[in-house]
Amino acid sequence: MTVKIRLARYGVKKNPFYRIVAADSESPRDGKYLENIGTYNPMQDPAVVTFKQERIRYWMDKGAIPTDTVRSLLKKEGL
């Protein structure tokens, strides 16, 4: 089981809101996940990103791979 740190889309049509989750790589985008580790709201100006830093480090130490989008968000926040 490969774990990925990725975005799960919530919100309504034309008003997206994302949760940053640790999930099995084979599960669907909005399906079952292991843990909710942050949020991302691109609709606000500037976009609002919140993380649970200790949980992100925990999952990265366990071998979780962030997706390209999550990796760029982490880089902007300095993690």
Buried (B, 14 or more C-beta within 10 A) or exposed (E): EEBBBBBBEEEEEEEBBBBBBBBBEEBEEEEEBBBBBBBBBBEEEEEEBEBBBEBBEBBBEEEBBBBEEBEEBBEEEEE
